[in-house]
Amino acid sequence: MPPAAPPPAAPRLLRRSVTNRVAAGVSGGLGEYFGVDPVLFRVLFATTAFFGGAGILAYVIAWAAIPEQGAAHAPVDRLIGGGRRSSAPTWVLIVIAATVVWALLFSWWAPWRFLPWMFLPLLLAALVLAGALSRRPTQAAPPLPAATADPDATAAWVAEGRVAARERRRRAAPVRWATLGAIVVVLTILGIIDATTGIPIPLYFWAVLLVVVAGLVVGALLRRPIWWMSLLLVPAAIGLFVFAGSRASLHDGSGDNYYTPRTAAQLDDTYHHAFGRTTLDLTALPALDTSRTVHVRLAGGEVRLLLPSSLPANVHANIHMGTVQIDGRDDSNGMNISSDPITTSSADALTVDVQITAGQLEIDRSP
């Protein structure tokens, strides 16, 4: 008799590890799936986290898309199922999602427009994840064990899982509410100080980042983890990256501000705003008798300078992330722009120093 054929090897499934894990087991599961040291993936996620939080976002996406060992569905499956069971019409959800995508990707003030290289880590993570998930077996799932084949036993197993989940949430509730309460209290205190004297905008994101990290550490030490709150680290990291080095504050005010000084006395030395659009119309300003410097500062938005060709003026642009346009044409774009797009040699020239954290400088040199 010919020797019996060996049984087929069990198909490999991409799962988050429950034994080799530091946070959610993503790196451990990827290491087990590809047969490499999980430290490589941990270093990759940690390194790309400095690219505007891309590593953190990629880790969260992997956590949402990859099921845990022993689980049949990923967290995103429960989210999608909840959306399908919600009472909100489908078109409302589509409109909300489209609005968010437009605001993040296509709005002129969005930082992503000026950082195409920021998507590289996310693209690589998405390709690895898509390739791994595409290798899932196509055959039917193995039958349930005999102990769970009975409908009553299956219902009892599901009920037991729900009870365990509720117990975990109950145990983690004090840490969760304490962390959320600390975020609200800290942001309220910062808001009061900002309304009184003004504080740099990055302090808000630093506060959220530090409080969330402290809550995660305390929860892990007390064995009451609140890992879902790590999602708050993504907007905090993005905000820190976008507004890094900004001295603007919410105390400066926001909105659409239009200034038209007609004399040197009406021309202020500073025009500071937090968000919005600041238009400085100098078309009615006569030539100055002495040199003068005007500082324009904006955290996020657009600065428009309307300069007549007869007015000797020097414009210095210092933009952390954005574009500079002169007469409707792009002069420069990207990050850390420091240039002098308009320069005259007159000793009595007006110098306009523009500082924008994230946004656009538009200069119109009309006759």
C-alpha positions in Angstrom: 0.0 0.0 0.0 1.3 3.5 -0.8 2.0 5.6 2.3 -0.8 7.8 3.4 -0.6 11.4 2.3 0.2 13.8 5.1 -2.7 15.9 6.3 -2.9 19.4 4.7 -1.2 22.1 6.7 -3.5 24.5 8.5 -3.8 27.7 6.6 -2.1 30.7 8.0 -4.4 33.4 9.3 -3.4 37.0 10.0 -4.4 37.5 13.6 -3.4 39.9 16.4 -1.3 38.0 18.9 -2.7 37.5 22.5 0.6 36.3 23.9 3.3 38.4 22.2 1.9 41.8 22.6 2.8 45.2 24.0 -0.4 47.1 23.1 -3.0 45.5 20.9 -0.8 42.6 19.5 -0.6 44.0 16.0 3.2 43.7 15.7 3.2 40.3 17.3 0.6 39.0 14.9 2.4 40.4 11.9 5.7 38.9 13.1 4.0 35.4 13.6 2.4 35.7 10.1 5.5 36.6 8.2 7.9 34.6 10.4 10.0 37.5 11.5 10.8 39.2 14.8 7.9 41.4 15.8 10.5 44.0 17.0 10.9 45.0 13.3 7.2 46.0 13.1 7.3 47.8 16.4 10.3 49.8 15.2 8.5 50.6 11.9 5.4 51.8 13.7 7.4 53.8 16.2 9.5 55.4 13.5 6.7 56.4 11.2 4.8 57.8 14.2 7.0 60.9 13.8 5.7 61.5 10.2 2.7 63.4 11.4 1.4 60.4 13.4 1.3 58.2 10.3 2.6 55.2 12.3 0.0 55.7 15.0 -2.8 55.9 12.4 -1.4 52.8 10.6 -1.4 50.9 13.9 -5.0 51.9 14.6 -6.1 50.8 11.2 -4.3 47.5 11.6 -6.0 47.0 15.0 -9.4 47.7 13.5 -9.0 45.4 10.5 -7.1 42.4 11.9 -9.1 40.1 14.2 -7.6 38.9 17.5 -6.5 35.3 17.9 -9.6 33.2 18.6 -12.0 35.8 17.3 -14.0 35.5 14.1 -14.5 39.2 13.4 -12.3 42.3 13.5 -13.3 45.4 15.5 -14.2 47.2 12.3 -16.8 44.5 11.6 -18.7 45.4 14.7 -18.5 49.1 13.8 -19.9 48.4 10.3 -22.6 46.2 11.8 -23.5 49.0 14.2 -23.8 51.5 11.3 -26.0 49.1 9.4 -28.3 48.7 12.5 -28.4 52.4 13.2 -31.5 54.4 12.5 -29.6 57.1 10.6 -30.4 57.0 6.8 -27.6 55.7 4.6 -27.4 58.9 2.6 -26.7 60.8 5.8 -23.7 58.6 6.7 -22.4 59.0 3.1 -22.7 62.8 3.2 -20.9 62.9 6.5 -18.1 60.7 5.3 -17.7 62.6 2.1 -17.5 65.9 4.0 -14.8 64.6 6.3 -12.8 63.2 3.3 -13.1 66.5 1.5 -12.1 68.6 4.5 -9.0 66.4 5.1 -7.8 65.9 1.5 -9.1 68.5 -0.8 -9.7 71.7 1.2 -7.0 74.3 0.5 -6.1 74.7 4.1 -5.6 71.0 4.7 -2.0 70.1 5.6 -2.2 66.8 3.6 -2.1 68.8 0.3 1.4 69.9 1.1 2.7 66.6 2.5 2.3 63.9 -0.2 5.2 62.0 1.3 3.3 61.6 4.6 1.1 59.0 2.9 4.0 56.7 2.1 4.0 54.9 5.5 0.3 54.6 5.4 0.4 53.3 1.8 3.0 50.7 2.7 1.0 49.6 5.7 -2.1 49.3 3.6 -0.3 47.3 0.9 1.1 44.8 3.5 -2.3 44.5 5.2 -4.2 44.0 1.9 -1.7 41.4 0.8 -1.9 39.5 4.0 -5.7 39.6 4.1 -5.9 38.5 0.5 -4.1 35.3 1.4 -6.9 34.2 3.7 -8.3 30.8 2.8 -11.3 30.7 0.5 -12.7 27.5 1.8 -15.5 27.4 4.3 -14.7 28.0 7.9 -14.1 24.9 9.9 -17.2 23.5 11.7 -17.7 24.5 15.3 -16.6 22.0 18.0 -19.2 19.6 19.2 -19.5 21.5 22.4 -20.6 24.6 20.5 -22.4 23.0 17.6 -25.6 23.0 19.7 -27.5 26.3 19.2 -28.2 26.5 23.0 -24.4 26.1 23.7 -23.6 28.7 21.1 -26.0 31.2 22.6 -24.6 30.5 26.0 -21.0 31.0 24.7 -22.1 34.4 23.1 -23.8 35.5 26.3 -20.7 34.5 28.3 -18.6 36.7 26.0 -20.9 39.6 26.4 -20.8 39.3 30.2 -17.0 39.2 30.1 -16.9 42.3 27.9 -19.3 44.1 30.2 -17.1 43.1 33.2 -14.0 44.4 31.5 -15.7 47.7 30.7 -17.0 48.0 34.3 -13.5 47.4 35.7 -12.0 50.0 33.3 -14.8 52.5 33.9 -13.0 54.4 36.7 -9.8 54.9 34.7 -11.8 55.8 31.6 -13.9 58.4 33.2 -11.0 59.8 35.2 -9.0 60.2 32.0 -11.9 61.8 30.1 -12.6 64.1 33.1 -8.9 65.1 33.3 -9.0 66.0 29.6 -12.0 68.2 30.1 -10.6 69.9 33.2 -7.2 70.5 31.6 -8.7 71.9 28.4 -11.1 74.1 30.4 -8.3 75.6 32.4 -6.2 76.2 29.3 -9.2 77.8 27.6 -9.7 80.2 30.6 -6.1 81.1 30.5 -6.1 81.5 26.8 -9.2 83.8 26.9 -7.5 85.9 29.5 -3.9 86.2 28.4 -3.4 83.9 25.4 -1.4 80.7 25.2 0.2 79.0 22.2 -2.2 76.6 20.4 0.2 73.6 20.5 -0.3 73.5 24.3 -3.8 72.1 23.8 -2.5 69.2 21.8 0.3 68.6 24.3 -2.2 68.5 27.1 -4.4 65.9 25.4 -1.4 63.8 24.5 0.1 63.8 28.0 -3.3 63.1 29.7 -4.1 60.2 27.4 -0.7 58.6 27.7 -0.9 58.9 31.5 -4.4 57.3 31.4 -3.1 54.4 29.2 -0.1 53.8 31.6 -2.3 53.9 34.7 -4.8 51.6 33.1 -2.1 49.1 32.1 -0.6 49.1 35.6 -3.9 48.6 37.3 -4.9 45.9 34.7 -7.8 48.0 33.6 -6.7 48.9 30.1 -8.5 51.6 28.1 -6.7 51.0 24.7 -9.5 52.5 22.7 -8.6 55.9 24.1 -5.3 55.7 22.2 -7.4 56.9 19.2 -7.2 60.4 20.8 -3.4 60.2 20.2 -3.9 60.5 16.5 -5.5 64.0 16.4 -3.1 65.1 19.1 0.0 64.0 17.2 -1.4 65.5 13.9 -2.1 68.8 15.7 1.4 68.9 17.2 2.9 68.3 13.8 0.8 70.9 12.0 1.1 73.6 14.6 4.6 72.9 15.8 6.4 76.1 16.7 3.3 78.3 16.4 3.0 81.2 18.8 -0.6 82.1 17.8 -3.3 81.7 20.3 -7.1 81.5 20.3 -7.0 84.8 22.2 -6.0 86.5 18.9 -9.4 85.9 17.4 -10.6 84.2 14.2 -12.8 84.8 11.2 -12.6 86.9 8.1 -10.8 90.1 8.9 -10.3 92.9 6.4 -8.1 95.9 7.0 -7.8 99.0 4.8 -5.4 101.6 6.3 -5.3 104.9 4.5 -2.7 106.7 6.5 0.5 105.6 8.3 -1.2 106.3 11.6 -4.0 103.8 10.7 -1.5 101.1 9.9 -1.0 98.8 12.9 2.3 97.2 13.7 0.8 93.7 14.4 -2.2 91.8 12.9 -2.5 88.6 14.8 -5.2 86.0 14.4 -5.7 82.3 15.1 -7.7 80.9 12.2 -9.5 82.3 9.2 -8.5 84.8 6.6 -6.7 88.1 7.1 -6.7 90.6 4.3 -4.4 93.6 4.5 -5.4 96.0 1.8 -2.7 98.7 1.3 -3.9 100.0 -2.1 -5.0 103.3 -0.4 -1.8 103.7 1.7 0.5 106.4 0.4 4.3 106.0 0.3 5.9 106.2 3.7 8.4 108.8 4.8 10.4 106.3 6.9 10.9 102.6 6.9 8.3 100.6 8.8 7.8 96.9 9.7 4.3 95.2 10.1 4.0 91.7 11.5 1.1 89.5 10.3 0.7 86.2 12.2 -1.9 83.4 11.5 -2.1 79.9 12.8 -4.2 78.4 10.1 -5.9 80.0 7.1 -5.1 82.5 4.4 -3.3 85.9 4.4 -4.0 88.2 1.5 -1.8 91.2 0.8 -3.0 93.8 -1.6 0.0 95.9 -2.6 -0.1 98.6 -5.2 2.8 98.7 -7.6 3.6 102.3 -6.6 4.2 101.4 -2.9 7.8 100.3 -2.1 7.4 97.2 0.0 9.3 94.2 1.2 7.5 91.0 2.0 9.1 88.3 4.1 7.2 85.0 4.3 7.8 82.4 7.0 5.4 79.5 6.5 5.6 76.2 8.4 3.4 74.4 5.9 1.6 76.0 3.0 1.9 77.9 -0.3 2.9 81.4 -1.5 1.0 82.9 -4.5 1.9 86.1 -6.3 -0.7 87.5 -8.7 -2.5 84.2 -8.9 0.6 82.1 -9.6 2.3 79.7 -7.2 5.6 81.0 -6.1 6.6 78.3 -3.6 4.9 75.5 -1.6 5.8 72.9 0.8 7.2 73.0 4.4 9.4 75.5 6.2 9.1 78.2 3.6 11.3 81.2 4.3 11.5 83.6 1.4 11.3 87.2 0.3 8.8 87.1 -2.6 8.6 90.9 -2.9 11.7 93.0 -2.4 12.4 96.7 -3.2 15.5 98.7 -2.7 13.9 101.8 -1.3 15.1 103.0 2.1 11.6 104.1 2.9 10.0 100.8 2.0 7.3 99.1 4.1 8.3 95.6 5.4 5.6 93.1 5.9 6.7 90.0 7.9 4.1 87.2 7.5 4.2 84.2 9.7 1.7 81.4 8.9 1.7 78.0 10.6 -0.5 76.1 8.1 -2.1 77.9 5.2 -1.6 80.2 2.2 -0.1 83.6 1.5 -1.5 85.4 -1.5 0.1 88.6 -2.8 -1.7 90.8 -5.3 0.5 93.5 -6.9 -2.2 95.3 -8.8 -1.3 98.5 -10.7 
